[in-house]
């Protein structure tokens, strides 16, 4: 009788007549006791020693009881799990059926079709063994009704009729059964070893199945099974690593995914019939030859993360469905874009300071934002924009994320992923109940370099053809189909699972680039986001600020009438005008909604206007520092650098701060406030993001904080009340705007020395009624801007009937008189108003009858 060499190569072939091949080595020894090859355990110890079996699955596999029946038994109660068909090298087929029996056992039924291929008198024998990830070490066997080769640890079981049936205890699954067939005629003729038509052995999974390639990540099915799907086109093999204890350094079980059963294209997949007793998972990716130990990698699609091990920290995906969250009673605000007033904040810095008077357990968390709901109400904002909340590289900051499907543990209680996610959902639900939308800044163009994507598939995920600069930046290949899919799935997840209302895409200019860095007229990812049905109702905003260079890239962004943009040109032109260096024509363009940028199929509602942001100067620093090396900040110190006690300088700075806020709200578009500007937060003249400080809540109670907070609240109310002129989805008609120079002279559009501009906005009579049908004080608006060092006379247009002009804002007046809800009428017969230097004014016409 022929024997098999030790070790010998097992090569498997096709699932459902498809050929497959994987190199597996058998090398395991069984102790010979009393003439039989078996391991002896007391049956009662099986469950007690289960944990040990899991922890050392490759070495201490507990009681694997294989019942090799000499007769094919009739199975009265069973459930078919999977069927595999193989073609044999001598013709015919081999059919293998895996079933789940009602006595906590798996059964496999091996059947030859047709049996006549082996003659009438010959004996057909199945030579088989079991393994998981490491086929060089077989699992221990307790065999009955079969002979065991003590050298190679394989079992020989003779066919009865045309079939063999084997039973295995359920608690030792999952594993592979790998086997050959041997045909023995009983004479002196040569014994035939039968393999597949590819000259390979047969391999069948037990306790887990082939699984499905979609969706990527982990899917928890209704029957309790778990599907794993993992993309990698560049690795030779993938090992699914399962952990029963996250404190363990090594997996409890490793399953080497068979490339011909558990792979479809570039997707590796497996179906685990039960996740018990495993709590988390990861993958090993192997490439090339050798026995190098590869680290366990985090699934890019993992929804809940768990940290394990010591420094450096390692991350796993958590097994077990995400806990349900009660969204009942929640109503999404679904604000029209033109109605939005946005407040940008950093989750940690917003309440981290002790002045927030929140407990240490929630300070700097999502829950703390809910506790400060009154602050958003005080400002009159109806949307918050959160700086990136993805897990990030701590060395570089939140704009360098390494995972895209979960909020960072930094922002929730105890650092536990489940509690963090729940607290974020509670925050969103609370804000929605108050009519406030939640938008996220997201970064998909690069990562922090500490994640697993490089080892999973460097050539697919990263832009390796764009030169050394892009390589060093860990630039993601955004328009590669697999990265595009990752981004879309991430966005959909945040919308469906967390009810996020919109996204602001940082470094959006890079989304428009191809593999070699060239601009694409129709970048696939940008277009896909624009037309994705799940994202159809959320706001999508492009921000071309690059966190690497700390600058904003100029780019004509393809929009498909869906993409809004962070309007950096608004910030530039307003800063230049108020420091006395910009053309009034540029200011006029920004006031009217930046038609040069948003006229082509969009409108002013697509312009997200800002003066300051979370990088660069704060509002106070913008009027306090302007030394030569800070020229890129377009700032003006109002006469003295840094801190000062000079009254004239301080008064000018205060006027300038009011002017910036006034222009931000009076302009068409969505105003975006930056955290800390409402209370005069300073970074000491540093524009670096790293120098930003937590919000000082005590400063909100200072004289400056009180007046600026009230002014912002007034401007928010004014913008909503005069939505007919200040909150427009489309541009104002030409005859709705009148432009004036000083004393009603024509504006000097192209004169760089001109620092005065006035405009009249004509109220729309049809929209001058409130929802109740009563007059809503929607008269004309007269606005003037003076950036000069001297006063200017502003001549107001004459009014008809009993209407009069009421002064609502003069940024040069002392607090609290520099703004008024009711308005202050002009003196009788007066048609001009003297504007102080560096100031803005607003008048509204109202009928006095």
C-alpha positions in Angstrom: 0.0 0.0 0.0 1.4 3.4 -1.0 2.1 5.9 1.8 2.1 9.7 1.7 5.4 11.5 2.3 5.8 13.6 5.5 5.3 16.4 5.1 3.3 16.3 1.9 1.7 19.1 0.0 -2.0 19.4 0.0 -3.4 21.3 -3.0 -7.1 21.9 -3.2 -9.1 22.5 -6.3 -12.3 24.2 -7.4 -15.4 25.2 -5.6 -18.4 24.5 -7.8 -16.2 23.2 -10.6 -13.9 26.2 -10.4 -10.2 25.3 -10.0 -8.3 26.4 -6.9 -4.9 25.8 -5.4 -3.3 26.5 -2.0 -0.1 25.2 -0.6 -0.8 23.3 2.7 1.7 21.1 4.5 0.8 18.2 6.8 3.2 17.6 9.6 1.8 16.3 12.9 2.4 13.4 15.2 -0.1 11.4 17.3 1.0 9.4 20.3 0.5 5.7 19.9 -1.3 4.3 22.9 -2.2 0.6 23.2 -1.8 0.0 19.5 -4.2 2.8 18.6 -3.4 6.3 17.4 -5.6 8.5 19.6 -5.6 11.2 22.2 -7.5 10.4 25.4 -9.5 13.1 27.3 -12.3 12.8 29.8 -15.5 13.9 28.1 -16.5 16.1 31.1 -13.4 18.3 30.7 -14.4 19.5 27.2 -16.2 22.6 28.2 -14.0 23.4 31.2 -10.9 23.5 29.0 -12.5 25.3 26.1 -10.7 28.6 26.8 -7.3 26.9 26.7 -8.2 25.3 23.5 -9.0 28.7 22.0 -5.9 30.4 23.2 -3.6 27.8 21.8 -5.6 26.6 18.9 -2.6 25.5 16.9 -1.2 23.3 19.6 -3.8 22.3 22.2 -6.8 21.6 20.0 -9.2 20.0 22.5 -11.1 16.7 21.8 -11.6 16.7 18.0 -13.9 13.7 17.7 -14.2 12.5 14.1 -16.7 9.7 13.6 -15.8 8.0 10.3 -18.7 5.7 9.6 -18.3 2.6 7.6 -21.9 2.9 6.4 -23.5 6.2 5.2 -26.0 6.8 7.9 -29.4 8.2 7.2 -29.5 11.8 8.7 -33.0 12.4 10.1 -32.6 16.0 11.2 -29.9 18.1 9.6 -29.4 21.4 7.8 -27.3 21.6 4.7 -24.7 24.3 5.1 -22.8 24.1 1.8 -22.1 21.9 -1.2 -18.8 21.8 -3.0 -18.1 20.0 -6.3 -14.6 19.1 -7.6 -13.5 17.5 -10.9 -11.1 14.6 -10.5 -8.0 14.0 -12.6 -9.3 10.7 -14.0 -12.8 12.2 -14.9 -16.0 12.3 -12.9 -16.9 14.5 -10.0 -16.5 14.6 -6.3 -19.4 16.1 -4.4 -18.9 17.2 -0.7 -21.8 18.3 1.4 -21.4 20.0 4.8 -24.4 19.7 7.1 -25.2 20.9 10.6 -26.8 18.2 12.7 -29.2 18.5 15.6 -26.8 16.8 18.0 -24.2 19.7 18.1 -22.2 18.1 15.3 -21.0 18.9 11.8 -21.2 16.2 9.2 -19.5 16.0 5.8 -20.7 13.7 3.1 -18.2 12.8 0.4 -19.6 11.2 -2.7 -18.0 10.0 -6.0 -19.9 10.5 -9.2 -19.8 8.0 -10.9 -18.2 5.2 -8.8 -17.8 3.0 -11.9 -14.6 4.9 -12.7 -12.8 2.9 -10.1 -13.9 -0.6 -11.2 -16.1 -3.1 -9.5 -13.6 -4.9 -7.3 -11.4 -2.0 -6.2 -11.5 -0.4 -2.7 -11.8 3.4 -2.6 -10.2 5.0 0.4 -10.2 8.7 1.6 -7.0 9.9 3.2 -7.8 13.0 5.2 -6.5 15.4 7.9 -7.6 18.7 9.5 -6.0 22.1 9.9 -6.8 25.8 10.4 -4.3 28.5 9.6 -1.1 26.5 9.8 -1.5 23.4 7.7 2.0 22.3 8.7 0.6 21.3 12.1 -2.5 19.1 12.0 -5.1 19.1 14.7 -5.1 16.1 17.1 -7.6 13.4 16.1 -9.6 10.9 18.1 -10.6 8.4 15.4 -13.0 5.5 15.3 -13.6 3.0 12.6 -10.6 4.1 10.6 -6.9 3.5 10.5 -4.5 6.4 11.2 -1.0 6.8 9.7 1.1 7.6 12.8 3.9 9.2 10.7 1.9 11.8 8.8 -1.1 12.0 11.1 -3.6 11.4 8.4 -6.6 9.1 8.6 -7.7 6.6 6.0 -11.4 5.9 5.8 -12.8 3.4 3.3 -15.8 4.3 1.1 -18.9 2.1 1.5 -20.8 2.2 -1.7 -20.0 5.6 -3.3 -19.8 7.7 -0.2 -18.1 8.4 3.1 -19.6 10.4 6.0 -17.6 12.0 8.8 -18.9 13.7 12.0 -17.1 16.4 14.0 -18.0 18.0 17.3 -19.3 21.5 16.8 -17.2 23.1 19.5 -13.9 22.4 17.6 -14.9 24.2 14.5 -13.9 26.0 12.4 -11.3 24.1 10.5 -10.5 22.7 7.1 -10.8 19.0 6.0 -8.2 18.3 3.3 -8.1 14.9 1.6 -6.9 12.7 -1.2 -8.5 9.5 -2.7 -6.7 6.2 -3.1 -7.9 3.4 -5.3 -6.7 -0.1 -4.3 -7.6 -3.0 -6.5 -6.3 -5.5 -4.0 -3.9 -7.1 -6.5 -0.2 -6.4 -7.0 -1.0 -3.6 -9.4 0.0 -0.1 -8.5 -2.1 1.8 -6.1 -3.6 5.0 -7.6 -3.7 8.3 -5.8 -6.5 10.4 -7.1 -6.4 14.2 -6.9 -8.2 16.9 -8.7 -8.0 17.6 -12.4 -5.3 20.1 -11.5 -3.3 17.5 -9.7 -4.2 19.1 -6.4 -5.8 17.8 -3.2 -9.3 18.6 -2.0 -10.0 21.2 0.8 -13.4 21.9 2.4 -14.1 24.3 5.3 -16.2 23.1 8.2 -17.7 25.4 10.7 -17.4 28.3 8.4 -18.1 28.9 4.7 -17.1 30.7 1.6 -19.0 33.8 2.6 -19.8 36.7 0.3 -17.7 39.5 -1.2 -20.2 42.2 -0.4 -20.5 44.3 1.6 -16.9 44.9 2.7 -16.3 44.7 6.4 -18.2 42.6 8.9 -21.9 41.8 8.4 -24.0 40.2 11.2 -26.7 38.1 9.7 -30.1 37.2 11.1 -29.2 33.6 11.7 -26.3 34.5 14.0 -23.5 34.0 11.4 -20.9 36.6 10.6 -19.7 37.5 7.1 -16.2 38.9 6.7 -15.1 40.6 3.5 -11.7 42.2 3.0 -10.1 43.8 0.0 -6.5 43.2 -1.1 -5.2 42.7 -4.6 -1.5 42.6 -3.8 -1.1 40.0 -1.1 -0.5 36.2 -1.6 -2.7 35.1 1.3 -5.0 36.5 4.0 -5.4 35.1 7.5 -8.5 35.9 9.5 -7.4 36.4 13.1 -10.0 35.9 15.9 -9.6 36.9 19.5 -11.4 35.6 22.5 -9.7 38.0 24.8 -8.4 41.5 23.8 -5.8 41.3 26.5 -4.1 38.5 24.6 -1.2 39.4 22.4 -1.9 36.6 20.0 -5.1 35.5 18.3 -7.1 32.6 19.8 -7.8 31.3 16.3 -6.3 32.0 12.8 -8.1 30.9 9.7 -6.0 30.8 6.5 -8.5 31.9 3.9 -8.3 29.6 0.9 -7.8 31.7 -2.3 -10.1 29.5 -4.3 -13.0 29.2 -1.9 -12.7 32.4 0.1 -11.7 34.8 -2.6 -13.7 36.5 -5.4 -11.5 38.7 -7.5 -9.6 40.9 -5.0 -12.1 40.3 -2.2 -11.2 37.8 0.5 -14.3 36.6 2.4 -15.5 34.0 4.9 -18.7 33.2 6.7 -18.3 32.2 10.3 -21.5 30.4 11.4 -21.2 31.7 15.0 -18.9 34.4 16.4 -18.9 32.8 19.9 -16.6 32.9 21.8 -14.7 35.5 19.8 -14.9 39.2 20.6 -12.7 40.9 18.1 -10.9 40.3 14.8 -8.2 41.4 12.5 -6.2 40.2 9.4 -2.7 39.1 8.6 -1.6 39.8 5.0 1.2 37.7 3.7 3.3 38.4 0.6 6.3 36.7 -0.8 8.1 33.7 0.7 9.6 33.1 4.2 8.2 32.7 7.6 8.2 36.4 8.6 5.6 37.2 11.3 3.1 39.7 9.9 1.3 42.0 12.3 -2.5 41.8 12.7 -4.1 44.6 10.8 -7.3 46.5 11.4 -10.1 46.1 8.9 -10.6 49.4 7.2 -14.3 48.9 7.3 -14.5 48.1 11.0 -17.3 50.0 12.7 -16.4 49.6 16.3 -12.7 49.5 17.4 -10.9 47.9 20.3 -7.4 48.6 21.4 -5.2 45.8 22.6 -1.6 45.3 23.7 0.8 47.7 25.1 2.7 50.5 23.3 2.6 50.7 20.4 -1.1 50.3 20.6 -2.8 47.9 18.2 -6.4 48.1 17.0 -8.9 45.4 16.2 -12.5 45.4 14.9 -15.1 44.5 17.5 -17.3 41.5 16.9 -20.9 41.9 17.8 -23.5 44.1 16.2 -23.5 47.8 17.1 -26.0 48.4 19.9 -29.3 49.8 18.7 -29.9 53.5 19.3 -33.3 55.0 20.0 -33.9 57.7 17.3 -37.6 57.8 17.9 -39.0 61.3 18.1 -36.0 62.7 16.2 -36.7 65.2 13.4 -33.9 66.3 11.2 -33.9 70.0 10.7 -33.2 69.7 6.9 -32.4 73.4 6.7 -32.3 75.1 3.3 -28.7 75.9 2.7 -29.3 79.6 2.4 -30.8 79.6 5.9 -27.7 78.2 7.6 -25.6 80.0 10.1 -22.6 77.8 11.0 -20.3 77.6 14.0 -17.1 75.7 13.6 -15.7 74.0 16.7 -13.2 71.5 17.9 -14.9 68.9 20.1 -12.2 68.6 22.7 -11.2 72.2 22.9 -14.8 73.5 23.1 -15.3 72.4 26.7 -11.8 71.0 27.8 -11.0 74.2 29.8 -12.0 74.1 33.5 -13.9 77.3 32.9 -16.6 75.2 31.2 -17.5 74.0 34.7 -18.2 70.5 33.4 -17.1 67.4 35.1 -13.9 65.7 34.0 -15.9 62.7 32.8 -17.6 64.7 30.0 -15.4 67.8 29.5 -14.0 67.7 25.9 -16.6 65.1 24.7 -19.6 64.9 22.5 -21.8 64.9 25.6 -20.3 68.3 26.7 -21.5 69.9 23.4 -25.1 69.0 24.4 -24.5 70.6 27.8 -23.5 73.9 26.1 -26.6 74.0 23.8 -27.5 77.4 25.3 -24.3 78.9 23.7 -25.5 78.1 20.2 -28.9 79.6 21.1 -27.2 82.8 22.4 -25.3 83.2 19.1 -28.3 82.4 17.0 -26.5 79.7 15.0 -28.4 76.7 13.5 -25.6 74.4 12.4 -22.3 73.3 13.9 -19.3 72.2 11.9 -17.1 69.8 13.9 -13.4 69.5 13.1 -12.5 65.9 12.1 -13.6 63.4 14.7 -12.1 60.3 13.1 -9.3 58.4 15.0 -6.1 60.3 14.2 -2.4 60.3 14.4 -1.7 62.1 17.7 1.6 63.4 16.5 0.1 65.4 13.6 -3.5 66.1 14.8 -7.1 65.5 13.7 -6.4 66.4 10.1 -4.4 63.2 9.7 -6.9 60.4 10.4 -6.1 56.7 10.1 -9.6 55.3 10.1 -12.9 56.5 8.6 -15.8 54.6 10.2 -15.8 55.5 13.9 -15.5 58.5 16.2 -12.2 58.8 18.0 -12.1 57.5 21.6 -10.8 60.9 22.7 -14.3 62.3 22.5 -16.3 60.0 24.7 -16.6 58.5 28.1 -14.0 56.1 29.3 -12.5 55.9 25.8 -14.8 53.0 25.0 -15.8 52.9 21.3 -19.4 51.8 22.0 -20.0 54.5 24.5 -18.3 57.1 22.4 -20.5 56.3 19.4 -23.6 56.4 21.6 -22.7 59.8 23.1 -22.2 61.2 19.6 -25.6 60.0 18.6 -27.2 61.5 21.7 -25.5 64.8 20.9 -26.9 64.8 17.3 -30.4 63.9 18.6 -30.3 66.7 21.2 -29.1 69.3 18.7 -31.7 68.2 16.1 -34.4 68.7 18.7 -33.3 72.3 19.0 -33.2 72.8 15.2 -29.4 72.6 14.9 -27.7 70.6 12.2 -24.4 68.8 12.6 -21.8 68.8 9.9 -18.4 67.1 9.9 -15.1 68.1 8.5 -13.7 65.0 6.8 -10.3 64.1 5.4 -10.0 61.5 2.7 -7.0 62.7 0.7 -4.3 61.4 3.1 -3.9 59.7 6.4 -1.5 59.8 9.3 0.5 56.8 8.1 -0.1 54.8 11.3 -3.0 52.8 9.9 -3.1 49.4 8.1 -3.8 50.5 4.5 -0.1 50.4 3.4 0.3 46.8 4.4 -3.2 45.8 3.1 -2.7 47.2 -0.4 -0.2 50.0 -0.9 -0.5 50.2 -4.7 -4.3 50.6 -4.6 -4.9 52.8 -1.6 -2.0 55.2 -2.0 -0.8 57.5 -4.8 2.5 55.8 -5.4 2.9 57.2 -9.0 2.7 60.8 -8.1 6.3 61.3 -7.0 8.1 61.3 -3.7 6.2 64.3 -2.4 2.9 62.5 -2.5 4.4 59.3 -1.1 5.8 61.2 1.9 2.4 62.8 2.4 0.7 59.4 2.6 -1.6 60.7 -0.2 -4.5 58.4 -0.8 -5.4 57.5 -4.4 -8.8 59.0 -4.0 -10.1 58.3 -7.5 -9.1 54.6 -7.5 -12.3 52.6 -7.5 -11.5 50.8 -4.2 -10.7 54.1 -2.4 -13.8 55.7 -4.0 -15.9 52.9 -2.5 -14.3 53.3 0.9 -15.1 57.0 1.0 -18.7 56.5 -0.2 -19.3 53.7 2.3 -17.9 55.9 5.1 -20.1 58.9 4.2 -23.2 56.7 3.9 -22.4 55.2 7.3 -22.2 58.6 9.0 -25.4 59.7 7.5 -27.4 56.5 8.2 -25.9 55.5 11.5 -25.2 58.9 13.1 -27.7 61.1 11.2 -25.0 63.6 10.2 -26.4 66.5 8.1 -23.4 67.3 5.9 -19.7 67.1 5.2 -17.0 69.6 4.6 -14.1 67.9 2.6 -10.7 69.2 3.7 -8.0 69.4 1.0 -10.8 69.1 -1.6 -8.6 70.2 -4.4 -6.8 66.9 -4.2 -10.0 65.1 -4.8 -9.9 66.4 -8.4 -6.4 64.9 -9.1 -5.6 61.7 -11.0 -2.9 59.2 -10.3 -0.1 61.4 -11.7 -1.4 64.6 -10.0 -3.1 66.0 -13.1 -6.4 67.8 -12.8 -9.4 65.7 -13.9 -12.3 67.5 -15.5 -14.7 64.8 -14.2 -13.1 63.3 -11.1 -14.9 60.1 -10.4 -15.2 60.5 -6.6 -16.4 64.0 -6.7 -19.0 63.1 -9.2 -20.0 60.0 -7.3 -20.6 61.9 -4.1 -22.7 64.5 -6.0 -25.1 61.9 -7.3 -25.1 59.3 -4.5 -28.7 58.7 -3.5 -28.0 58.2 0.2 -26.2 61.5 0.2 -28.8 63.3 -1.8 -30.2 65.4 1.1 -27.0 66.2 3.0 -24.8 69.3 2.5 -21.5 68.6 0.7 -18.9 71.4 1.0 -15.5 71.5 -0.6 -12.7 73.1 1.4 -9.4 73.4 -0.5 -7.3 74.1 2.6 -4.3 71.7 2.6 -3.3 70.6 6.2 0.3 69.8 4.9 1.1 73.3 3.6 -1.3 75.1 5.9 -2.6 77.0 2.9 -5.7 77.0 0.6 -5.2 75.8 -3.0 -7.0 77.7 -5.7 -9.0 75.4 -7.9 -12.1 75.5 -10.1 -14.0 72.8 -8.3 -16.4 70.7 -10.5 -19.7 70.9 -8.7 -22.7 69.4 -10.7 -24.8 72.0 -8.9 -24.4 70.0 -5.7 -21.1 71.0 -4.2 -20.9 74.1 -2.1 -17.4 75.6 -1.3 -15.6 77.3 1.6 -15.1 80.7 0.0 -11.5 81.6 0.8 -11.7 84.5 -1.6 -14.3 86.1 0.6 -11.8 86.1 3.5 -9.1 87.5 1.4 -11.1 90.4 -0.1 -12.8 91.4 3.1 -9.4 91.4 5.0 -7.8 93.5 2.2 -10.6 96.0 2.1 -10.7 96.6 5.9 -7.0 97.1 6.0 -7.3 99.7 3.3 -5.7 97.7 0.4 -8.5 96.2 -1.6 -10.6 97.4 -4.5 -14.2 98.2 -3.6 -15.2 96.2 -6.7 -13.9 93.0 -5.0 -15.8 93.8 -1.8 -19.0 94.3 -3.9 -18.6 90.9 -5.5 -18.3 89.2 -2.1 -21.3 91.2 -0.7 -23.5 89.9 -3.6 -22.7 86.3 -3.2 -19.4 85.8 -5.2 -21.0 85.5 -8.6 -17.5 85.1 -10.1 -17.4 81.7 -8.3 -21.0 80.5 -8.0 -22.8 81.9 -11.0 -22.5 78.8 -13.2 -25.6 76.8 -12.1 -25.3 77.4 -8.4 -26.0 80.5 -6.3 -24.9 82.5 -3.2 -26.2 79.7 -0.9 -23.3 77.6 -2.2 -20.8 80.1 -0.8 -19.7 79.3 2.8 -18.2 82.6 3.8 -15.7 83.0 6.6 -13.2 85.6 7.8 -11.2 83.4 10.2 -10.9 79.7 10.5 -9.3 77.2 12.8 -5.9 77.8 11.3 -4.3 81.2 10.8 -5.1 84.2 12.9 -8.0 84.4 15.2 -10.3 87.5 14.9 -8.5 89.3 17.7 -5.1 88.5 16.4 -6.1 89.6 12.9 -6.4 93.2 14.2 -3.5 93.0 16.7 -0.5 91.6 14.7 0.9 92.5 11.3 4.7 92.2 11.4 6.4 91.5 8.1 6.7 87.7 8.4 2.9 87.5 8.9 2.0 89.2 5.6 0.2 86.1 4.4 -2.4 86.6 7.1 -3.5 89.9 5.5 -3.8 91.4 9.0 -3.5 95.0 10.3 -2.5 95.7 13.9 -4.4 99.1 13.9 -1.3 101.1 14.8 0.7 99.0 17.3 1.9 95.5 17.4 0.6 93.1 19.9 -0.9 94.0 23.3 -1.4 97.7 24.0 -3.1 100.1 26.4 -3.5 102.9 23.8 -7.2 103.9 23.7 -7.2 104.9 20.0 -5.6 101.6 19.0 -8.0 99.5 21.1 -11.1 101.4 19.8 -9.9 100.9 16.2 -9.4 97.2 16.9 -12.9 96.9 18.4 -14.4 98.6 15.4 -12.5 96.3 13.0 -13.8 93.2 14.8 -17.4 94.5 14.5 -16.8 95.3 10.8 -15.6 91.8 10.0 -18.6 90.3 11.7 -21.0 92.8 10.1 -19.7 92.1 6.6 -19.8 88.4 7.2 -23.5 88.5 8.0 -24.7 91.2 5.6 -23.2 89.4 2.6 -25.1 86.8 0.6 -24.0 83.3 1.5 -23.7 81.1 4.5 -21.7 82.8 7.4 -19.2 80.5 9.2 -18.1 81.6 12.6 -15.0 80.2 14.3 -14.9 79.0 17.9 -13.4 81.6 20.2 -13.8 84.6 18.0 -17.0 85.5 20.0 -14.9 86.0 23.2 -11.7 87.4 21.8 -9.6 84.2 21.9 -6.0 84.9 21.0 -3.0 82.7 20.1 -0.5 85.5 20.8 0.0 86.2 17.1 0.7 82.6 16.1 -1.2 81.3 13.0 -0.3 77.7 13.8 -3.1 75.2 14.4 -1.2 73.6 17.2 -1.2 76.9 19.1 -5.0 77.0 19.3 -6.3 76.9 22.9 -9.4 75.6 24.5 -12.3 78.0 24.6 -12.2 80.2 27.7 -15.8 80.3 29.0 -14.9 83.0 31.5 -14.0 85.3 28.6 -17.6 85.1 27.4 -18.6 86.9 30.6 -16.1 89.7 30.0 -17.3 93.1 28.6 -15.9 92.2 25.2 -17.5 88.7 25.2 -20.9 90.0 26.2 -21.1 92.7 23.5 -19.7 90.5 20.7 -22.0 87.6 21.6 -25.0 89.9 21.6 -23.9 91.5 18.3 -23.6 88.1 16.7 -27.1 87.2 18.0 -28.5 90.4 16.6 -26.9 89.8 13.2 -28.2 86.2 13.1 -31.7 87.5 13.8 -31.4 90.3 11.3 -30.2 87.8 8.6 -33.2 85.6 9.2 -35.7 88.5 9.5 -34.4 90.0 6.2 -34.1 86.7 4.4 -35.7 88.4 1.4 -32.4 90.2 0.8 -29.8 88.4 3.0 -30.7 84.7 2.6 -31.1 84.1 -1.1 -30.7 80.8 -3.0 -30.4 82.8 -6.2 -28.6 86.0 -6.9 -30.3 89.4 -6.4 -31.7 91.0 -9.6 -29.7 93.9 -10.9 -32.4 96.4 -10.4 -32.6 95.3 -6.7 -29.2 96.8 -5.9 -28.1 100.4 -6.1 -24.4 101.3 -5.7 -23.1 104.6 -4.4 -19.9 106.4 -3.7 -19.6 109.2 -1.1 -22.5 111.6 -1.1 -24.4 109.5 -3.7 -21.6 109.9 -6.3 -20.9 106.9 -8.6 -18.5 104.4 -7.0 -14.9 104.5 -8.1 -14.6 100.8 -8.9 -11.1 100.7 -10.2 -9.5 103.3 -7.9 -7.2 101.5 -5.4 -7.3 104.7 -3.3 -11.1 104.5 -2.8 -12.0 103.1 0.5 -15.7 103.9 0.6 -18.7 101.9 -0.8 -22.4 102.1 -0.2 -25.3 100.1 -1.5 -29.1 100.1 -1.4 -30.9 96.8 -1.3 -34.5 97.2 -2.4 -37.0 95.1 -0.4 -39.3 92.7 -2.1 -42.9 93.7 -1.5 -44.1 90.1 -2.2 -41.9 88.7 0.5 -42.5 91.5 2.9 -45.2 89.6 4.7 -44.6 87.3 7.6 -46.0 83.8 7.7 -49.1 85.3 9.5 -49.7 87.7 6.7 -48.8 90.8 8.7 -46.1 93.4 7.7 -42.7 92.2 8.6 -40.8 95.5 8.3 -39.2 94.6 5.0 -38.3 97.9 3.7 -35.1 98.9 1.8 -31.7 98.5 3.4 -28.9 101.0 3.0 -25.4 99.8 3.9 -22.1 101.7 3.8 -18.5 100.7 4.4 -15.7 103.1 5.2 -12.1 101.7 5.5 -10.5 105.1 5.4 -8.6 106.9 8.3 -11.1 109.8 8.1 -14.8 110.3 8.3 -17.1 110.2 5.2 -20.5 111.5 4.6 -23.0 108.9 3.5 -25.9 110.3 1.6 -29.0 108.1 1.9 -31.5 107.8 -1.0 -34.7 109.7 -0.6 -37.9 107.8 0.5 -41.5 108.3 -0.5 -44.6 108.6 1.6 -44.2 108.4 5.4 -41.2 106.0 5.3 -38.1 107.0 7.1 -34.6 105.6 7.6 -33.8 103.9 10.9 -30.2 103.3 12.0 -29.7 99.7 13.0 -25.9 99.4 13.1 -23.0 101.9 13.4 -19.9 100.0 14.4 -18.2 103.2 15.5 -20.6 103.9 18.3 -20.0 102.7 21.9 -21.7 99.6 23.3 -24.6 99.0 23.7 -25.7 101.7 21.2 -23.7 100.5 18.2 -26.6 98.2 17.1 -30.4 98.4 17.7 -33.2 96.0 17.0 -35.9 98.8 16.8 -33.6 101.3 15.1 -33.0 105.0 15.7 -34.6 107.4 13.2 -32.5 110.1 11.5 -33.0 113.6 12.7 -35.8 115.5 10.9 -34.8 116.6 7.5 -31.4 114.9 7.5 -30.4 113.0 4.4 -26.8 112.3 5.2 -25.0 110.5 7.9 -21.4 111.1 9.0 -19.5 107.8 9.2 -16.4 107.6 11.4 -13.2 106.1 10.1 -13.0 102.3 9.9 -16.7 101.8 10.4 -19.8 100.3 8.8 -23.5 101.4 9.0 -26.8 99.8 8.3 -30.2 101.7 7.8 -33.6 100.2 7.2 -36.6 102.1 5.8 -39.8 101.7 7.6 -43.3 103.2 7.4 -44.0 105.3 10.4 -47.8 105.0 10.0 
